[in-house]
Amino acid sequence: MGYKFYGWEKADAQAVTDEYEGIRTPRDLYDALSGIWCEYTCAPRMRGSWSEENRTLGQCSITAFLAQDIFGGKVYGIPREGGNYHCYNAVGDCVFDLTSEQFGDEALDYENNPEQFREVHFAKEEKWERYEYLRDELKNAFSGSQR
């Protein structure tokens, strides 16, 4: 698979959990999530623009916190219009943004951004529910179980 997400070339962080057998690096996680991201997991305010061609649209925070569960590290946020943040991951020297493709050719600044915390993001029940769905679908994909 050809990768376009930010940091893919150096996305060599190693999984700190065996919960998702087969996911060892962020590229593995991207491959798995590419078949799971959907309109439901997209942020509600962006669902009207979500498409199969732009699967990462509106998926940043739930994806970044799921990646943190698997790889550790920290989640940071790039300030965006309207007071929102675009979330990405940093694990040691490895900085990656599995959902950066949603911005097309726009260059994002991955330097000196504030750390993001799940307690704040998941205070929104809909976001917690989308995260749980993404996490559970990922687990199902690797356990072979059906919903």
Summary of the structure (lengths in Angstrom):
residues: 147
radius of gyration: 14.2
end to end distance: 27.2
largest distance: 41.9
contacts: 424
relative contact order: 0.20
helix: 40%
strand: 14%
